[in-house]
Amino acid sequence: MTQAFRPVDLPGALLALLLSLFWGANSVAIKLALDDVPPIRLAWMRFLLGGLAILGWGALTGRLPTLRLRPGEWKALVVLALIFTAQIGLMNVGTGLTSAAHAAIILNCYVVHTVVLGHFLLPGDRLTPRRLAGVLTGYTGVVLLFVREAGAGSPTLAGDLIMFVSAFLLAERTVYLARAVQRLEPLPVLVWQAGIGVAAFLLISELTEAGVPTRWTLRLGVSIAYQALVVAGFNFVANLWLLKRYRPSTLATIFLTQPIFGVLAAALFTGDRLTADLLAACAAVAAGMGLTSRGERRGRSSPR
């Protein structure tokens, strides 16, 4: 039986807006934590706490039996987890090398990358004139940031480029999920990501960050809890709840506010200046996301 979605009411819209705020501010939380801990170490801390939170959710909802994999599923899960691990690692490193506002804008451009990759990798997912306009608009916003940093000779250009690669990997993971593992239960996908991520980041951190101390501050604790429990935990569960009840296309429109919330949070918590080119880049990425998401039949939960 086809799921009968209903229009988004006020409670649903407010919840979607809250999730968008939490996702948008995630780059700010990472940026604040990097003052106290190196990026790869931060990644395994987030994976560990987030994985435990997801396992707790699975236990409370009776989903733990779905962790048992069927033949042929393990390979897709390993590939998916490796892509996500690389994406999170680059995101943390890139955020440390650029501003929180730039990180929020460039990372949210993954929606635009997804449309480009989907055109070549997903049958029937065509790059229509409207979506092509969205791709060009979204990329214009990113180019604005790159040109500004390159012209100023700023060291944050390297961070912006790393964030661009991270966003592209996020898009690749979204497309891979749609192609190969869309019928998998969400719990094993998240648990495998967390398990492989913890193991990989622990090893890399020991090899590259052994001499860098961790400052155990309240700021670090709050940041890790935010990334693991709020973004990876609450947002995932709440987003599933929304997608089961409301029209995905309407939810996608509300989620366009993510880069806007990211820029505002960066100005509030990290002191990033709200310059004209920064706001123009933010608006271009949000507009590109809107144009590329128009006409999609199914909504995608945020894979972050």
ABEGO torsion letter per residue (X at the ends): XBBBBBBBBAAAAAAAAAAAAAAAAAAAAAAAAAAABBAAAAAAAAAAAAAAAAAAAAAAAGAAAAABBBBGAAAAAAAAAAAAAAAAAAAAAAAAABBAAAAAAAAAAAAAAAAAAAAAABBGBBBBAAAAAAAAAAAAAAAAAAAAAAAAGBAAAAAAAAAAAAAAAAAAAAAAAAAAAAABBAAAAAAAAAAAAAAAAAAAAAAAAAABBBBBBAAAAAAAAAAAAAAABAAAAAAAAAAAABBAAAAAAAAAAAAAAAAAAAAAAAGBBBBAAAAAAAAAAAAAAAAAABGBABBBBBAX
